[in-house]
Amino acid sequence: MSTAAVAHKRPSTLRGARLPSWSPWAIAAGSIAAAIGIGAAAGLHSRVQWGVIAAILFVLATYGIAARVEGRRQAKDRVATSLVWVAFLLAVVPLVSLIWVTVQRGVKVLDVYFLTHSMGVVADSQPGGGIYHAILGSLEQVGLATLIGAPIGVLTAIYLVEYGRGRLAKAVTFFVDVMTGIPSIVAGLFILSLMLMLDMQPFGFAGSLALAILMMPVVVRSTEEMLKLVPNELREASLALGVPKWRTILKVVLPTSIGGITTGIMLAIARIAGETAPVLLLVFGNQFINANPFEGAQASLPLYIYQQYSNSAGANAAYDRAWAASLTLIAFVMILNLVARGIARWKAPR
């Protein structure tokens, strides 16, 4: 028999012992069972406490078993992987729990009647009523805020990336960073101070102005990052053909990054759609349908949820309406995120 044949049949001595592929699942199951036993013996009734104990046991058991079978070096690698999975579960479990509770409690009154009728003369303690006036107000206020904030944000980002040099660009970047972190109540107080100076009453467009202030820095930052991803070679090729810079931006830079820019705008819309503080100060709320955002108080979904929950003491009807409106708002934000992902994939450069 040749040497090559003997070497082929001889098992490799360079490959050490390894745990089977199903071992993490077995360790996780054992950790959960042990955590339940420890929690029951210690009198712990919270599932959160059981989960924390299970996570600690999972990491410790992974390291101990892997160190014994595969060695300490491979055990450290498995511990790092285990910590990543534990962090992932810590982030996902609260979100899934939130969605589950909202769906469970929101479907009680969520139907076509609830979506197509307003509160009108229905008292908060009485059953019935709907959120049509709140949906209409939110769509108008967020739509007007987008018409104001999105163009200003995109143009500001174009200036910073394509033209911005010197002190002015640094000042604009600084103020954009500051505006990114301001609380929403500050934007509402700013518009409220202008309304008091001009002796104006609450109306929907005032809320749109505050929401536009919150939206602009998000649009600027996301658009700026998308424009930076456009290769300079495309700009240089266009300029070398004698195309003016403004036309290069319009015909080359923006079409290349339009998917990311649109995604950023959609995410900014989803961010402002749930703001309550500026709407509470400026829009004030309305039980009836007001389709004119430039005159009179309006309703909005976040404000409707706040008002119904505030008045839900001893009134199950208001409590159920608050959860149903919350489910509607979550669905609206999820649809916006799905649309943003679809546009990003559709417009992604090939």
Short mmCIF file of the C-alpha atoms (twelve columns), coordinates in Angstrom:
data_MODEL
# 
_entry.id   MODEL 
# 
loop_
_atom_site.group_PDB 
_atom_site.id 
_atom_site.type_symbol 
_atom_site.label_atom_id 
_atom_site.label_alt_id 
_atom_site.label_comp_id 
_atom_site.label_asym_id 
_atom_site.label_seq_id 
_atom_site.Cartn_x 
_atom_site.Cartn_y 
_atom_site.Cartn_z 
_atom_site.pdbx_PDB_model_num 
ATOM 1   C CA . MET A 1   0.000   0.000  0.000   1 
ATOM 2   C CA . SER A 2   1.369   3.412  -0.913  1 
ATOM 3   C CA . THR A 3   2.239   6.117  1.590   1 
ATOM 4   C CA . ALA A 4   -0.466  8.409  0.181   1 
ATOM 5   C CA . ALA A 5   -3.140  5.745  0.755   1 
ATOM 6   C CA . VAL A 6   -2.004  5.171  4.350   1 
ATOM 7   C CA . ALA A 7   -2.043  8.951  4.991   1 
ATOM 8   C CA . HIS A 8   -5.512  9.168  3.504   1 
ATOM 9   C CA . LYS A 9   -6.928  6.485  5.824   1 
ATOM 10  C CA . ARG A 10  -5.147  7.766  8.942   1 
ATOM 11  C CA . PRO A 11  -7.374  10.125 10.981  1 
ATOM 12  C CA . SER A 12  -6.076  13.652 11.283  1 
ATOM 13  C CA . THR A 13  -4.327  14.425 14.568  1 
ATOM 14  C CA . LEU A 14  -4.556  18.204 13.995  1 
ATOM 15  C CA . ARG A 15  -8.303  18.342 14.616  1 
ATOM 16  C CA . GLY A 16  -9.214  18.345 18.308  1 
ATOM 17  C CA . ALA A 17  -12.404 17.258 19.996  1 
ATOM 18  C CA . ARG A 18  -15.427 19.416 19.286  1 
ATOM 19  C CA . LEU A 19  -18.863 19.705 20.784  1 
ATOM 20  C CA . PRO A 20  -21.736 18.552 18.561  1 
ATOM 21  C CA . SER A 21  -23.737 21.157 16.686  1 
ATOM 22  C CA . TRP A 22  -26.770 20.634 18.931  1 
ATOM 23  C CA . SER A 23  -24.842 21.300 22.132  1 
ATOM 24  C CA . PRO A 24  -25.820 25.029 22.447  1 
ATOM 25  C CA . TRP A 25  -29.498 24.076 22.308  1 
ATOM 26  C CA . ALA A 26  -28.991 21.360 24.907  1 
ATOM 27  C CA . ILE A 27  -27.067 23.732 27.177  1 
ATOM 28  C CA . ALA A 28  -29.786 26.374 26.749  1 
ATOM 29  C CA . ALA A 29  -32.525 23.854 27.614  1 
ATOM 30  C CA . GLY A 30  -30.619 22.683 30.666  1 
ATOM 31  C CA . SER A 31  -29.986 26.275 31.769  1 
ATOM 32  C CA . ILE A 32  -33.688 27.126 31.471  1 
ATOM 33  C CA . ALA A 33  -34.698 24.022 33.438  1 
ATOM 34  C CA . ALA A 34  -32.100 24.770 36.127  1 
ATOM 35  C CA . ALA A 35  -33.204 28.423 36.302  1 
ATOM 36  C CA . ILE A 36  -36.838 27.392 36.776  1 
ATOM 37  C CA . GLY A 37  -35.813 24.999 39.536  1 
ATOM 38  C CA . ILE A 38  -33.656 27.606 41.276  1 
ATOM 39  C CA . GLY A 39  -36.352 30.245 40.945  1 
ATOM 40  C CA . ALA A 40  -39.034 27.934 42.324  1 
ATOM 41  C CA . ALA A 41  -36.840 26.849 45.234  1 
ATOM 42  C CA . ALA A 42  -35.892 30.449 46.049  1 
ATOM 43  C CA . GLY A 43  -39.487 31.664 45.813  1 
ATOM 44  C CA . LEU A 44  -38.872 33.901 42.789  1 
ATOM 45  C CA . HIS A 45  -42.102 34.457 40.885  1 
ATOM 46  C CA . SER A 46  -40.851 36.868 38.216  1 
ATOM 47  C CA . ARG A 47  -40.075 35.410 34.808  1 
ATOM 48  C CA . VAL A 48  -37.535 38.181 34.310  1 
ATOM 49  C CA . GLN A 49  -35.537 36.862 37.262  1 
ATOM 50  C CA . TRP A 50  -35.751 33.343 35.865  1 
ATOM 51  C CA . GLY A 51  -34.505 34.624 32.506  1 
ATOM 52  C CA . VAL A 52  -31.525 36.390 34.076  1 
ATOM 53  C CA . ILE A 53  -30.592 33.247 36.015  1 
ATOM 54  C CA . ALA A 54  -30.929 31.146 32.841  1 
ATOM 55  C CA . ALA A 55  -28.699 33.551 30.890  1 
ATOM 56  C CA . ILE A 56  -25.983 33.441 33.557  1 
ATOM 57  C CA . LEU A 57  -26.141 29.655 33.772  1 
ATOM 58  C CA . PHE A 58  -26.018 29.375 29.971  1 
ATOM 59  C CA . VAL A 59  -22.814 31.426 29.720  1 
ATOM 60  C CA . LEU A 60  -21.140 29.632 32.641  1 
ATOM 61  C CA . ALA A 61  -22.158 26.167 31.426  1 
ATOM 62  C CA . THR A 62  -21.006 26.941 27.897  1 
ATOM 63  C CA . TYR A 63  -17.569 27.946 29.144  1 
ATOM 64  C CA . GLY A 64  -17.227 24.988 31.509  1 
ATOM 65  C CA . ILE A 65  -18.301 22.312 29.036  1 
ATOM 66  C CA . ALA A 66  -16.363 23.813 26.116  1 
ATOM 67  C CA . ALA A 67  -13.199 24.252 28.203  1 
ATOM 68  C CA . ARG A 68  -13.338 20.613 29.283  1 
ATOM 69  C CA . VAL A 69  -13.953 19.213 25.778  1 
ATOM 70  C CA . GLU A 70  -12.377 21.731 23.366  1 
ATOM 71  C CA . GLY A 71  -9.901  23.661 25.461  1 
ATOM 72  C CA . ARG A 72  -9.890  27.122 27.030  1 
ATOM 73  C CA . ARG A 73  -9.192  28.959 23.785  1 
ATOM 74  C CA . GLN A 74  -12.244 27.567 22.005  1 
ATOM 75  C CA . ALA A 75  -14.265 27.997 25.188  1 
ATOM 76  C CA . LYS A 76  -13.580 31.737 25.177  1 
ATOM 77  C CA . ASP A 77  -14.820 31.917 21.592  1 
ATOM 78  C CA . ARG A 78  -18.019 30.094 22.525  1 
ATOM 79  C CA . VAL A 79  -18.542 32.390 25.511  1 
ATOM 80  C CA . ALA A 80  -18.279 35.421 23.224  1 
ATOM 81  C CA . THR A 81  -20.868 33.878 20.904  1 
ATOM 82  C CA . SER A 82  -23.099 33.103 23.883  1 
ATOM 83  C CA . LEU A 83  -22.895 36.699 25.106  1 
ATOM 84  C CA . VAL A 84  -23.952 37.919 21.654  1 
ATOM 85  C CA . TRP A 85  -26.992 35.625 21.714  1 
ATOM 86  C CA . VAL A 86  -27.896 36.679 25.260  1 
ATOM 87  C CA . ALA A 87  -27.663 40.369 24.272  1 
ATOM 88  C CA . PHE A 88  -29.827 39.664 21.231  1 
ATOM 89  C CA . LEU A 89  -32.498 38.006 23.371  1 
ATOM 90  C CA . LEU A 90  -32.378 40.841 25.909  1 
ATOM 91  C CA . ALA A 91  -33.150 43.252 23.060  1 
ATOM 92  C CA . VAL A 92  -35.781 41.135 21.289  1 
ATOM 93  C CA . VAL A 93  -37.787 39.794 24.236  1 
ATOM 94  C CA . PRO A 94  -39.033 43.226 25.445  1 
ATOM 95  C CA . LEU A 95  -39.986 44.204 21.884  1 
ATOM 96  C CA . VAL A 96  -41.861 40.965 21.268  1 
ATOM 97  C CA . SER A 97  -43.538 41.293 24.668  1 
ATOM 98  C CA . LEU A 98  -44.580 44.869 23.875  1 
ATOM 99  C CA . ILE A 99  -46.066 43.911 20.512  1 
ATOM 100 C CA . TRP A 100 -47.788 40.875 21.991  1 
ATOM 101 C CA . VAL A 101 -49.419 42.829 24.828  1 
ATOM 102 C CA . THR A 102 -50.454 45.637 22.457  1 
ATOM 103 C CA . VAL A 103 -52.029 43.216 19.990  1 
ATOM 104 C CA . GLN A 104 -53.715 41.225 22.754  1 
ATOM 105 C CA . ARG A 105 -55.328 44.286 24.312  1 
ATOM 106 C CA . GLY A 106 -55.772 46.379 21.172  1 
ATOM 107 C CA . VAL A 107 -57.858 43.949 19.147  1 
ATOM 108 C CA . LYS A 108 -60.756 44.186 21.601  1 
ATOM 109 C CA . VAL A 109 -62.250 47.283 19.952  1 
ATOM 110 C CA . LEU A 110 -60.185 47.561 16.769  1 
ATOM 111 C CA . ASP A 111 -62.577 47.176 13.855  1 
ATOM 112 C CA . VAL A 112 -63.854 49.082 10.839  1 
ATOM 113 C CA . TYR A 113 -66.235 51.161 12.970  1 
ATOM 114 C CA . PHE A 114 -63.398 52.190 15.278  1 
ATOM 115 C CA . LEU A 115 -61.250 53.306 12.329  1 
ATOM 116 C CA . THR A 116 -63.997 55.219 10.521  1 
ATOM 117 C CA . HIS A 117 -65.690 57.149 13.352  1 
ATOM 118 C CA . SER A 118 -64.611 59.931 15.684  1 
ATOM 119 C CA . MET A 119 -65.325 60.375 19.373  1 
ATOM 120 C CA . GLY A 120 -67.902 63.107 18.691  1 
ATOM 121 C CA . VAL A 121 -70.248 63.350 21.652  1 
ATOM 122 C CA . VAL A 122 -69.111 60.014 23.136  1 
ATOM 123 C CA . ALA A 123 -67.763 60.504 26.650  1 
ATOM 124 C CA . ASP A 124 -64.465 58.904 27.604  1 
ATOM 125 C CA . SER A 125 -66.221 56.616 30.073  1 
ATOM 126 C CA . GLN A 126 -68.725 55.374 27.482  1 
ATOM 127 C CA . PRO A 127 -68.143 52.596 24.928  1 
ATOM 128 C CA . GLY A 128 -68.075 53.384 21.241  1 
ATOM 129 C CA . GLY A 129 -66.320 56.139 19.378  1 
ATOM 130 C CA . GLY A 130 -63.273 55.813 17.155  1 
ATOM 131 C CA . ILE A 131 -60.032 57.331 15.962  1 
ATOM 132 C CA . TYR A 132 -60.868 58.624 12.499  1 
ATOM 133 C CA . HIS A 133 -60.338 62.238 13.619  1 
ATOM 134 C CA . ALA A 134 -57.003 61.285 15.193  1 
ATOM 135 C CA . ILE A 135 -55.810 59.418 12.094  1 
ATOM 136 C CA . LEU A 136 -56.773 62.352 9.880   1 
ATOM 137 C CA . GLY A 137 -54.994 64.822 12.154  1 
ATOM 138 C CA . SER A 138 -51.826 62.711 12.335  1 
ATOM 139 C CA . LEU A 139 -51.677 62.254 8.567   1 
ATOM 140 C CA . GLU A 140 -52.100 65.988 7.920   1 
ATOM 141 C CA . GLN A 141 -49.642 67.084 10.603  1 
ATOM 142 C CA . VAL A 142 -46.965 64.534 9.679   1 
ATOM 143 C CA . GLY A 143 -47.511 65.197 5.959   1 
ATOM 144 C CA . LEU A 144 -47.054 68.956 6.348   1 
ATOM 145 C CA . ALA A 145 -44.013 68.395 8.547   1 
ATOM 146 C CA . THR A 146 -42.525 66.166 5.843   1 
ATOM 147 C CA . LEU A 147 -43.185 68.767 3.140   1 
ATOM 148 C CA . ILE A 148 -41.270 71.299 5.260   1 
ATOM 149 C CA . GLY A 149 -38.546 69.205 6.841   1 
ATOM 150 C CA . ALA A 150 -37.567 66.793 4.064   1 
ATOM 151 C CA . PRO A 151 -36.580 69.362 1.360   1 
ATOM 152 C CA . ILE A 152 -34.731 71.554 3.870   1 
ATOM 153 C CA . GLY A 153 -32.916 68.535 5.291   1 
ATOM 154 C CA . VAL A 154 -31.914 67.175 1.878   1 
ATOM 155 C CA . LEU A 155 -30.720 70.586 0.618   1 
ATOM 156 C CA . THR A 156 -28.740 71.159 3.811   1 
ATOM 157 C CA . ALA A 157 -27.043 67.781 3.422   1 
ATOM 158 C CA . ILE A 158 -26.213 68.563 -0.226  1 
ATOM 159 C CA . TYR A 159 -24.634 71.834 0.864   1 
ATOM 160 C CA . LEU A 160 -22.538 70.160 3.582   1 
ATOM 161 C CA . VAL A 161 -21.264 67.368 1.312   1 
ATOM 162 C CA . GLU A 162 -20.913 69.110 -2.042  1 
ATOM 163 C CA . TYR A 163 -20.258 72.765 -1.195  1 
ATOM 164 C CA . GLY A 164 -19.646 73.066 2.543   1 
ATOM 165 C CA . ARG A 165 -16.257 74.559 3.384   1 
ATOM 166 C CA . GLY A 166 -15.107 76.923 6.085   1 
ATOM 167 C CA . ARG A 167 -16.805 78.307 9.180   1 
ATOM 168 C CA . LEU A 168 -20.353 78.284 7.849   1 
ATOM 169 C CA . ALA A 169 -20.275 74.551 7.146   1 
ATOM 170 C CA . LYS A 170 -18.795 73.873 10.599  1 
ATOM 171 C CA . ALA A 171 -21.490 76.010 12.217  1 
ATOM 172 C CA . VAL A 172 -24.266 74.222 10.309  1 
ATOM 173 C CA . THR A 173 -22.827 70.818 11.272  1 
ATOM 174 C CA . PHE A 174 -22.604 71.876 14.916  1 
ATOM 175 C CA . PHE A 175 -26.211 73.078 15.061  1 
ATOM 176 C CA . VAL A 176 -27.449 69.952 13.276  1 
ATOM 177 C CA . ASP A 177 -25.712 67.839 15.923  1 
ATOM 178 C CA . VAL A 178 -27.281 69.951 18.672  1 
ATOM 179 C CA . MET A 179 -30.765 69.721 17.125  1 
ATOM 180 C CA . THR A 180 -30.455 65.948 16.862  1 
ATOM 181 C CA . GLY A 181 -30.427 65.640 20.632  1 
ATOM 182 C CA . ILE A 182 -32.966 68.264 21.693  1 
ATOM 183 C CA . PRO A 183 -36.064 66.975 23.509  1 
ATOM 184 C CA . SER A 184 -39.309 67.207 21.587  1 
ATOM 185 C CA . ILE A 185 -40.818 69.428 24.266  1 
ATOM 186 C CA . VAL A 186 -38.212 72.108 23.460  1 
ATOM 187 C CA . ALA A 187 -39.344 72.268 19.840  1 
ATOM 188 C CA . GLY A 188 -42.923 72.539 21.039  1 
ATOM 189 C CA . LEU A 189 -42.081 75.349 23.470  1 
ATOM 190 C CA . PHE A 190 -40.271 77.251 20.705  1 
ATOM 191 C CA . ILE A 191 -43.331 77.213 18.431  1 
ATOM 192 C CA . LEU A 192 -45.588 77.929 21.424  1 
ATOM 193 C CA . SER A 193 -43.591 81.061 22.246  1 
ATOM 194 C CA . LEU A 194 -44.097 82.292 18.679  1 
ATOM 195 C CA . MET A 195 -47.806 81.569 18.927  1 
ATOM 196 C CA . LEU A 196 -48.070 83.550 22.163  1 
ATOM 197 C CA . MET A 197 -46.199 86.479 20.627  1 
ATOM 198 C CA . LEU A 198 -48.600 86.488 17.650  1 
ATOM 199 C CA . ASP A 199 -51.657 85.813 19.852  1 
ATOM 200 C CA . MET A 200 -52.579 82.615 17.969  1 
ATOM 201 C CA . GLN A 201 -54.808 79.744 19.079  1 
ATOM 202 C CA . PRO A 202 -53.840 76.031 18.864  1 
ATOM 203 C CA . PHE A 203 -54.053 74.586 15.353  1 
ATOM 204 C CA . GLY A 204 -52.666 71.608 13.485  1 
ATOM 205 C CA . PHE A 205 -50.027 73.398 11.422  1 
ATOM 206 C CA . ALA A 206 -48.306 74.582 14.607  1 
ATOM 207 C CA . GLY A 207 -47.706 70.945 15.501  1 
ATOM 208 C CA . SER A 208 -46.366 70.344 11.988  1 
ATOM 209 C CA . LEU A 209 -43.791 73.096 12.481  1 
ATOM 210 C CA . ALA A 210 -42.551 71.512 15.710  1 
ATOM 211 C CA . LEU A 211 -42.427 68.071 14.087  1 
ATOM 212 C CA . ALA A 212 -40.496 69.528 11.129  1 
ATOM 213 C CA . ILE A 213 -37.880 70.898 13.553  1 
ATOM 214 C CA . LEU A 214 -37.465 67.400 14.999  1 
ATOM 215 C CA . MET A 215 -37.378 65.816 11.548  1 
ATOM 216 C CA . MET A 216 -34.804 68.020 9.844   1 
ATOM 217 C CA . PRO A 217 -31.630 66.904 11.707  1 
ATOM 218 C CA . VAL A 218 -32.515 63.247 11.140  1 
ATOM 219 C CA . VAL A 219 -32.945 63.842 7.407   1 
ATOM 220 C CA . VAL A 220 -29.720 65.881 7.241   1 
ATOM 221 C CA . ARG A 221 -27.653 63.194 8.933   1 
ATOM 222 C CA . SER A 222 -29.037 60.266 6.930   1 
ATOM 223 C CA . THR A 223 -28.836 62.129 3.600   1 
ATOM 224 C CA . GLU A 224 -25.313 63.304 4.350   1 
ATOM 225 C CA . GLU A 225 -24.123 59.745 4.929   1 
ATOM 226 C CA . MET A 226 -25.803 58.541 1.734   1 
ATOM 227 C CA . LEU A 227 -24.205 61.300 -0.350  1 
ATOM 228 C CA . LYS A 228 -20.777 60.445 1.053   1 
ATOM 229 C CA . LEU A 229 -21.185 56.886 -0.214  1 
ATOM 230 C CA . VAL A 230 -21.407 58.055 -3.836  1 
ATOM 231 C CA . PRO A 231 -17.971 57.406 -5.428  1 
ATOM 232 C CA . ASN A 232 -16.035 60.537 -6.334  1 
ATOM 233 C CA . GLU A 233 -15.181 58.932 -9.673  1 
ATOM 234 C CA . LEU A 234 -18.800 59.459 -10.785 1 
ATOM 235 C CA . ARG A 235 -18.609 63.152 -9.959  1 
ATOM 236 C CA . GLU A 236 -15.225 63.523 -11.648 1 
ATOM 237 C CA . ALA A 237 -16.378 61.730 -14.792 1 
ATOM 238 C CA . SER A 238 -19.395 64.019 -15.084 1 
ATOM 239 C CA . LEU A 239 -17.350 67.164 -14.474 1 
ATOM 240 C CA . ALA A 240 -14.736 66.007 -17.000 1 
ATOM 241 C CA . LEU A 241 -17.458 65.955 -19.652 1 
ATOM 242 C CA . GLY A 242 -18.156 69.614 -18.979 1 
ATOM 243 C CA . VAL A 243 -21.356 69.085 -17.006 1 
ATOM 244 C CA . PRO A 244 -21.939 71.858 -14.426 1 
ATOM 245 C CA . LYS A 245 -21.708 70.877 -10.776 1 
ATOM 246 C CA . TRP A 246 -25.365 71.553 -10.023 1 
ATOM 247 C CA . ARG A 247 -26.391 69.306 -12.902 1 
ATOM 248 C CA . THR A 248 -23.948 66.619 -11.765 1 
ATOM 249 C CA . ILE A 249 -25.595 66.648 -8.355  1 
ATOM 250 C CA . LEU A 250 -29.062 66.545 -9.882  1 
ATOM 251 C CA . LYS A 251 -28.416 63.874 -12.528 1 
ATOM 252 C CA . VAL A 252 -25.635 61.737 -11.023 1 
ATOM 253 C CA . VAL A 253 -25.281 62.109 -7.248  1 
ATOM 254 C CA . LEU A 254 -28.942 62.189 -6.217  1 
ATOM 255 C CA . PRO A 255 -30.135 59.307 -8.484  1 
ATOM 256 C CA . THR A 256 -27.291 57.155 -7.160  1 
ATOM 257 C CA . SER A 257 -28.214 57.768 -3.512  1 
ATOM 258 C CA . ILE A 258 -31.976 58.203 -3.841  1 
ATOM 259 C CA . GLY A 259 -32.723 54.841 -2.203  1 
ATOM 260 C CA . GLY A 260 -30.826 55.660 0.974   1 
ATOM 261 C CA . ILE A 261 -32.181 59.220 1.068   1 
ATOM 262 C CA . THR A 262 -35.767 57.985 0.771   1 
ATOM 263 C CA . THR A 263 -35.152 55.414 3.493   1 
ATOM 264 C CA . GLY A 264 -33.816 58.119 5.806   1 
ATOM 265 C CA . ILE A 265 -36.850 60.310 5.164   1 
ATOM 266 C CA . MET A 266 -39.252 57.440 5.843   1 
ATOM 267 C CA . LEU A 267 -37.480 56.603 9.107   1 
ATOM 268 C CA . ALA A 268 -37.626 60.281 10.103  1 
ATOM 269 C CA . ILE A 269 -41.371 60.247 9.436   1 
ATOM 270 C CA . ALA A 270 -41.718 57.156 11.620  1 
ATOM 271 C CA . ARG A 271 -39.776 58.956 14.342  1 
ATOM 272 C CA . ILE A 272 -42.015 62.037 14.474  1 
ATOM 273 C CA . ALA A 273 -45.262 60.109 14.041  1 
ATOM 274 C CA . GLY A 274 -45.235 59.084 17.699  1 
ATOM 275 C CA . GLU A 275 -44.348 62.441 19.268  1 
ATOM 276 C CA . THR A 276 -46.814 63.557 21.910  1 
ATOM 277 C CA . ALA A 277 -45.320 66.524 23.793  1 
ATOM 278 C CA . PRO A 278 -45.295 69.143 20.992  1 
ATOM 279 C CA . VAL A 279 -48.728 68.039 19.790  1 
ATOM 280 C CA . LEU A 280 -50.117 68.350 23.311  1 
ATOM 281 C CA . LEU A 281 -48.844 71.935 23.565  1 
ATOM 282 C CA . LEU A 282 -49.715 73.157 20.081  1 
ATOM 283 C CA . VAL A 283 -52.597 71.112 18.660  1 
ATOM 284 C CA . PHE A 284 -54.510 70.720 21.925  1 
ATOM 285 C CA . GLY A 285 -56.796 67.883 20.792  1 
ATOM 286 C CA . ASN A 286 -60.316 67.752 19.436  1 
ATOM 287 C CA . GLN A 287 -63.098 65.196 19.857  1 
ATOM 288 C CA . PHE A 288 -64.618 66.102 16.490  1 
ATOM 289 C CA . ILE A 289 -63.298 65.847 12.931  1 
ATOM 290 C CA . ASN A 290 -61.292 68.879 11.824  1 
ATOM 291 C CA . ALA A 291 -59.881 68.463 8.338   1 
ATOM 292 C CA . ASN A 292 -58.363 71.972 8.248   1 
ATOM 293 C CA . PRO A 293 -54.897 71.981 9.879   1 
ATOM 294 C CA . PHE A 294 -54.659 75.773 9.572   1 
ATOM 295 C CA . GLU A 295 -57.640 76.582 11.762  1 
ATOM 296 C CA . GLY A 296 -58.805 75.177 15.069  1 
ATOM 297 C CA . ALA A 297 -57.565 72.439 17.344  1 
ATOM 298 C CA . GLN A 298 -56.963 68.994 15.899  1 
ATOM 299 C CA . ALA A 299 -56.471 65.494 17.203  1 
ATOM 300 C CA . SER A 300 -53.594 63.099 16.571  1 
ATOM 301 C CA . LEU A 301 -52.950 59.462 17.394  1 
ATOM 302 C CA . PRO A 302 -50.277 59.994 20.108  1 
ATOM 303 C CA . LEU A 303 -52.379 62.700 21.753  1 
ATOM 304 C CA . TYR A 304 -55.501 60.522 21.527  1 
ATOM 305 C CA . ILE A 305 -53.667 57.663 23.257  1 
ATOM 306 C CA . TYR A 306 -52.466 59.974 26.025  1 
ATOM 307 C CA . GLN A 307 -55.898 61.490 26.614  1 
ATOM 308 C CA . GLN A 308 -57.734 58.165 26.609  1 
ATOM 309 C CA . TYR A 309 -55.261 56.566 29.001  1 
ATOM 310 C CA . SER A 310 -55.340 59.617 31.285  1 
ATOM 311 C CA . ASN A 311 -59.133 59.354 31.499  1 
ATOM 312 C CA . SER A 312 -59.249 55.561 31.812  1 
ATOM 313 C CA . ALA A 313 -59.535 55.487 35.632  1 
ATOM 314 C CA . GLY A 314 -62.524 53.256 36.222  1 
ATOM 315 C CA . ALA A 315 -63.435 53.322 32.526  1 
ATOM 316 C CA . ASN A 316 -62.579 50.160 30.630  1 
ATOM 317 C CA . ALA A 317 -63.849 51.659 27.360  1 
ATOM 318 C CA . ALA A 318 -61.233 54.440 27.355  1 
ATOM 319 C CA . TYR A 319 -58.547 51.928 28.349  1 
ATOM 320 C CA . ASP A 320 -59.436 49.651 25.429  1 
ATOM 321 C CA . ARG A 321 -59.528 52.587 23.000  1 
ATOM 322 C CA . ALA A 322 -56.043 53.656 24.128  1 
ATOM 323 C CA . TRP A 323 -54.637 50.188 23.418  1 
ATOM 324 C CA . ALA A 324 -56.410 49.979 20.050  1 
ATOM 325 C CA . ALA A 325 -55.015 53.380 19.033  1 
ATOM 326 C CA . SER A 326 -51.549 52.239 20.165  1 
ATOM 327 C CA . LEU A 327 -51.832 49.166 17.953  1 
ATOM 328 C CA . THR A 328 -52.856 51.370 15.032  1 
ATOM 329 C CA . LEU A 329 -49.860 53.659 15.579  1 
ATOM 330 C CA . ILE A 330 -47.464 50.706 15.793  1 
ATOM 331 C CA . ALA A 331 -48.923 49.301 12.560  1 
ATOM 332 C CA . PHE A 332 -48.464 52.685 10.881  1 
ATOM 333 C CA . VAL A 333 -44.807 52.871 11.932  1 
ATOM 334 C CA . MET A 334 -44.168 49.268 10.874  1 
ATOM 335 C CA . ILE A 335 -45.690 49.947 7.446   1 
ATOM 336 C CA . LEU A 336 -43.417 52.975 7.028   1 
ATOM 337 C CA . ASN A 337 -40.370 50.874 7.914   1 
ATOM 338 C CA . LEU A 338 -41.382 48.147 5.468   1 
ATOM 339 C CA . VAL A 339 -41.915 50.734 2.733   1 
ATOM 340 C CA . ALA A 340 -38.482 52.216 3.502   1 
ATOM 341 C CA . ARG A 341 -36.845 48.796 3.223   1 
ATOM 342 C CA . GLY A 342 -38.665 48.100 -0.034  1 
ATOM 343 C CA . ILE A 343 -37.588 51.413 -1.554  1 
ATOM 344 C CA . ALA A 344 -33.995 50.876 -0.409  1 
ATOM 345 C CA . ARG A 345 -33.918 47.438 -2.044  1 
ATOM 346 C CA . TRP A 346 -35.648 48.724 -5.197  1 
ATOM 347 C CA . LYS A 347 -33.318 51.676 -5.634  1 
ATOM 348 C CA . ALA A 348 -30.148 49.913 -4.492  1 
ATOM 349 C CA . PRO A 349 -27.275 50.322 -6.991  1 
ATOM 350 C CA . ARG A 350 -26.622 47.150 -8.958  1 
# 
